[in-house]
Amino acid sequence: MKKVEKHSVYMGRLSHGADLLEELNRLCGESNIQCGRVEAIGAVQRACLGYYDQSRREYKFNTIDAPLEILKLSGNVSIKDGTPMVHVHITLADENGRAFGGHLGPGTIIFACECIIESFEGPAFQRIHDEQTGLPLWGI
């Protein structure tokens, strides 16, 4: 574990029609957030959710082409290949209250989204390839 201190909190509304993951990565890059925490609520017009197949060591993505509520978006910001990278999971619900969740993938389109990003001071967490899992994990 590394000790980090809370530095800044960014709050705002994300752009209607934008790709949720791209928007989060863009904001962190523009604000030079290299270590942080992300959360959001709102709604999407469509979603792309990932599941990591542990035996094949690859993500499988499913698209839900329907309006959904964001029940919870939670994740972190660290550095991968010298660039801030947002890694978030998301739980969504349809009009009947059925929940869907997974790793947020590109192609999730924002309807309305309110977001909080906490930036931390301290050493940036670098993502490096982990042989055991095949994932780019924090190199702590």
Long-range contacts (C-beta under 8 A, 24 or more apart in sequence): 1-140, 2-122, 2-123, 2-125, 2-140, 3-122, 4-35, 4-120, 4-121, 4-122, 4-123, 5-120, 5-121, 5-122, 6-118, 6-119, 6-120, 6-121, 7-119, 7-120, 7-121, 8-118, 8-119, 9-116, 9-117, 9-118, 9-119, 10-115, 10-116, 10-117, 10-118, 10-119, 11-114, 11-115, 11-116, 11-117, 12-114, 12-115, 13-112, 13-113, 13-114, 13-115, 14-40, 14-42, 14-110, 14-113, 14-114, 14-115, 15-110, 16-110, 16-111, 16-112, 17-45, 17-109, 17-110, 18-109, 18-110, 19-106, 19-107, 19-108, 19-109, 19-110, 20-44, 20-73, 20-104, 20-108, 20-109, 20-110, 20-113, 21-86, 21-88, 21-104, 21-105, 21-106, 21-108, 22-106, 23-110, 24-86, 24-88, 24-115, 24-117, 25-84, 25-85, 25-86, 27-115, 27-117, 28-77, 28-84, 28-86, 28-117, 29-83, 29-84, 31-117, 31-119, 32-84, 33-77, 33-84, 33-117, 33-119, 34-77, 34-78, 34-79, 34-84, 34-124, 35-77, 35-78, 35-79, 35-119, 35-120, 35-121, 35-122, 35-123, 35-124, 35-125, 36-76, 36-77, 36-117, 36-118, 36-119, 36-120, 37-75, 37-76, 37-77, 37-117, 37-118, 37-120, 38-73, 38-74, 38-75, 38-76, 38-77, 38-86, 38-88, 38-115, 38-116, 38-117, 38-118, 39-72, 39-73, 39-74, 39-75, 39-115, 39-116, 40-70, 40-73, 40-113, 40-114, 40-115, 40-116, 41-70, 41-71, 41-72, 41-73, 41-113, 41-114, 42-69, 42-70, 42-110, 42-111, 42-112, 42-113, 42-114, 43-67, 43-68, 43-69, 43-70, 43-111, 43-112, 43-113, 44-68, 44-70, 44-92, 44-108, 44-109, 44-110, 44-111, 44-113, 45-109, 45-110, 45-111, 46-107, 46-108, 46-109, 47-90, 47-92, 47-100, 47-107, 47-108, 48-104, 48-105, 48-106, 48-107, 48-108, 49-90, 49-92, 49-100, 49-101, 49-102, 49-103, 49-104, 49-105, 49-108, 50-102, 50-103, 50-104, 50-105, 51-102, 51-103, 52-103, 52-135, 54-133, 57-133, 57-134, 57-135, 58-134, 59-103, 59-105, 61-105, 61-107, 62-102, 63-107, 64-92, 64-94, 64-100, 66-94, 67-94, 67-95, 67-111, 68-92, 68-93, 68-94, 68-100, 69-93, 70-113, 71-99, 73-104, 73-115, 75-104, 76-125, 77-117, 77-119, 78-124, 78-125, 78-126, 78-127, 78-138, 79-124, 79-125, 79-126, 79-127, 80-126, 80-127, 80-136, 85-127
